[in-house]
Amino acid sequence: MSIIAVVGDCTTTTALALAAGWPSGHDAVILEADRTGGSLAAWLGTPASPSLSTIVANSPALGNSPSTAWSAVDAMVRHAPSGTRFIAAPVRSRAASRALSEAGGTLFPLLAQLYEPTIIADIGSYAVADAPSVLFSLASSIVVCHRQDAASAGAATVRLERLAELVQFLATFGVPLTVALIGDRPFGPDEVGQFLTADGQAEIVMHSLPVDDLTAAVFAGRTGVSERRLARLPLIREASALARQVAPAETDRAPDSSRIDQLGSSR
């Protein structure tokens, strides 16, 4: 199973946008892997359980075979009205942290041995001083999301220094690294890319994502936006391009428009 680790700013919105624009013919499941607690079940209008804690509690039924483990997990994967498939983290941080720690030792290594489906792991914000996530070492690709502070070039520069530190750390895992730059001010993607690779320690691909508050609001539960309008919104278009970039090479490169249609119709 390919694992795409999504880390940094606005990761839940980005993970949902990736899932909506995932290439057709292949399955993607969002794994909410944020140690501070989950919000995805509430965003998608579903009950809080079953969650990752439920799956971990049923670990004896998973067995030692990757295919057997996925069969057991798949029965507990949530289906949102939009069609999005996901595994929710517990809402409270202690429960979420405990479930992720336990899954990191048993469940995640098993699932990483499978090809289908692709797991889009929403890790959330992360600092280099935090305990390393096992999902980084299992990932086939890492997407670092960075939303610029457009109000102040000085503040944006400070945040870029921290982004550079994170990128250098993530580069040590030796997998393809994409920086999704959210917003085009005060710096363009070429400027940011040159800054992040100035020391030659990291090889990254830059990808621009727009600040799109309407799409983010729809993902967070806003109603009244038609599927036609949603499909035309800038975040959906750019996230589809990002999905084609980070998806496993064997996947069909056309975005699955039915996921976008379902998301719009569910709102």
N, C-alpha and C positions, 0 to 999 in steps of 0.2 A: 504494500500500500504506500503510495507516495504521500508524504506529509509536507504541506506548505505551511511554514510557521510565519504568522503575521504578528508583528510586534511593534510597539511604539504608540503613536497618537491615533485616535479615531479608528482603532482596529476592528471594533464590532461593526461599524458602518462599512468599513472596507471589506471585511470578510463576507458580509451580506451582499455587497455589490459584486464581489468576485463570484460568489455562488450563483447570483442572478445571471451573470454573463459567462458562466462556465461553458466550454466547448460542448457542442451537442454530441450525443451518443455515449457520453461517459458520466459517471455519477460523482458528485461531490457532497461531502457531509461536513458541516461546520462542527468543530469541537471547541466548546468554550473552555479555554484553559487559563483563565485569569485568576490568579491566586487571591485577588482582592474580593472575589465573589462574582456571581453571574447576574446578568440582566436580560439575557436573550429570550428566555421563556416569557418574561413579561412583555418585552418588545413585540414578540410574535403572537401574543394573545393566547398562550397555551398554559396549562397547569405547570407548577414548578417541578413536579415529579412525573415520571422517572427522570433522574439526573445522573451525572457521573457517579455520585455517591451510591445510587441504586446499582449501577453496573459493578462498581468495586465490591459492594456488599454481596453480590452474586458471583464473585470471582471463582468459587469452586466449580461452577457450572461452565466456565469458559474453557477448561481443559488446557492442554499444552500445545495444541495444533493451531496455527494461525487461522485456518479456515473454520475450525470449530469455534474458536474464540469470536470470530466475526459473526458467525451465525447467531451466537448468543447475544452479542452486542446489537446486531441489526434489529433484533426483536424489540429492543428498547430505544432505538433511535426515534426521535420525535419527528412528526410531520406537521409543519405549520400550514395554516390555510393557504398561504402563498405557494406551497409546494416545496419550500426550503426544508431540507432534512438536517437535523442538528442534534448534538448531545449537549445538554445544558449543564453548566456548573451550578453547584449549590449557591444560593443567594448570599449566605453569610460567609465571611472570609475564612474563618477557622475551618468550617466544613469544606470549603472549596480547596483550601491549601492541603488539608488532610487527604481528600480524594485524589488530588493531582499527584501527591507524593506516593500514594499507594499504587496508582495506575502507572506511574513512571517506572516502577520496579517490575511490573508484571504485564499489564495490559498493553501499554504503548509499544514495547519492543516486539510483542507478538504481532500487533496490527501492522507494524512497519514492514513486515515480511510479505504482505499481500500487495497485489497490484491495484485492484479495484476495491472500494472506491477511493478517490483522493480525499484525504482529510485536510481541511482548511482549519488550522489551529489558531484560534484567536487568543494570543497570549497576553495581550494588553500592554500597558506601560511597563518598562523594564529598565533598570539601572545596572550598570556593570557590577556594582557592589552587591547586588542581589544574588541569592543562591542560583547557580546555573540551572536552567530548565533542561530536563532530559530531552525535550522535544527538539531542541536545537541540534543535538547530536544525532537524532533520528531523521531530521528533515532532509528532503531532497532539494529544497529551495527555501530561502528565507526572504520575506518581504518586510522591510523596515519602513513604517509609515511616519512621516514627519510633517506636521502642520506648521507652516511658517507664522511667525508673529508679525503681521503686516503693519502694526501700529508703530513699531520702533525698530530701526535697523540695528541699534545697539542690542536690544533684547533678542532680536533674531540671531545676531552673531553669537551671543552667549549660548543660545540653544543649539546652534550649529556645532560649537565646540563639544557639547555633550553628545550630539549625534555622531560626530567623528569618533569619539571614544567608543560608543556603542558599535559602530560599524567595524572598527578595528578589532573589537572583541569577537563579533560574530564572524568575521572573516577567518578566524582561527578554526572554524568548524569545516572549512574546505568545501562548502557547497555554494551554488550560484546565489548571489546576493543582489537583490533589487531594492533600491530606495524609491519609494513612492512619495514624491514631494507634493504635498497638499497646499495649493495656493501658489501664485506666481509672483508674489511680492514679499519682501523687497528684493529677493534674489531669484534669478532664473535657474532652470535645471542644469544648464551648462556650468554656471558659476558654482553651484553647490557641488556638482560632480567633481570639478577641478579641485575644490577645497578638500573634499573627502578623500581624494586619491593623491594628494600632493606629496605624501611621504612614501608612496609606492607600496604600502603594506596591504592595501585592499583593492580588489577588482570588483567594481560594481556596475550595474546597469541602472540608469536613471529613468524614472517614468513619472510623468506629471499627472496629478489628479486635481480636478477643480474643487474649489469650495462650493458645495452645492447643498445649501441648508434645506431645500425642499425635499430632495431625495433622502437626506439623513432623517428628516422628520417622518417621511413615509415609512422608512425602515423601523423607526421607533414607535410606530403605531398610528400615525396621522391617517385619517380617512379623507375621502373626497377627491383623490387624484386618480384619474382614469389610467388604464393600462397604456393607452396610446400616448398620453402626455408623459407618463413615467419613462417610457422607452426612448423618448426624445430628450430627456434631461441629461445634462453633461456628465454627471458622475457615472451613470449607467453605460454611456458610450465608452468613456475612458477606462472604466473597470473591465469592460468586455475585452478591450485591447490588452490590459494587464493580465487578465485570465489566460488569454491565448499565449502570452509571453511566458508565464510561469507554469502552465499546465504540462504534464508529462508529454514527452515528444511524440508518443504514440497516439495521442488523442486527436480526434477530428478538430480542425482549427476553426470551425464555424461556431459562433456563439449560439447557445440554445435559447431562441426567442420565446419558447413556451414558458420558461421560468420567469421571464420578465412579464409576460402576459398574465401569468398566475399571480404574481406579486401585485400588479396593478389592479386586477379584478378583485383581489381579496381586500383591498383598501376602499 
